[in-house]
Amino acid sequence: MRRLLFCVLPLAILLAGCTSSGHDYLETASIKPKTRFKDTDPQDFGPKHPEQNQIHGIDISKWQGDIDWATVRNSGVAFAFIKATEGKDRVDPRFDEYWREARAAGIPHAPYHFYYFCSSADQQADWFIRNVPKEAMRLPPVLDVEWNAESKTCRYRPDPETVRAEMQRFMDRLEAYYGKRPIIYTSVDFHRDNLAGYFQDYHFWVRSVAKHPEVTYSDRRWAFWQYTSTGVIPGISGPTDINVFAGSAKNWNNWVAAVSKDRNS
């Protein structure tokens, strides 16, 4: 029972205050955050524009190059998802550097794994655990699942039942080892093909760069929304993905405090 309580607590924190008509975890106040970053290709998301959200963050990989983390933090970035591994045999070469520097800058961070459907869930879980130390994640680990039509080595698309079973196995392995329930990152087409109606007790991080998630993920409550890949972040030289958290600053602080604890300790 104790383990179940800790598992449900972070989700309960997010769900508190959720309205029946809301598509994100809670109705965010229309308060423009104190951020100093921009978007070179801003979209019209209507009245629920991401600028209304108080908590913004980035996701990064080796392509971002050298990062001035103090400047990133001072620009208003509240969290960072950092690519760690891919498949059963690839590690992002900047992962170790990025998570250590994010930690030193005081930015909550989490590693993410890009799933490769030509390797088994256990092979990929073994690889992730081998390369991602527990101290590398303050926030829960992320499973990135999407179709990769441009892959030079694997364009295999399993049936939905196989996809979900492999995801569950991978996430169970990570949760057992790290003591944190993983977050699921996905794209519109992958979610439509495999995930709609499933994994209701997991936090979702959704990509939707042209329309608000309430349009593209009409029946999915989400915790994080990736709204652009053309962000300009002080301290990072190239274009960067920007994301928002669904709740208020108070909800964010409560959630981070809850998920920062290792349930296995």
Secondary structure, 3 states (H helix, E strand, C coil): CHHHHHHHHHHHHHHCCCCCCCCECCCCCCCCCCCCCEECCCCCCCCCCHHHCCCEEEEECHHHCCECHHHHHHCCEEEEEEEEEECCCEECCCHHHHHHHHHHHCCCEEEEEECCCCCCHHHHHHHHHHHCCHHHCCCCCEEEECCCCCCCCCCCCCCHHHHHHHHHHHHHHHHHHHCCCCEEEECHHHHHHHHCCCCCCCCEEEECCCCCHHHHCCCCCECEEEEEEEEECCCECCCEEEEEECCCHHHHHHHHHHHCCCCCC
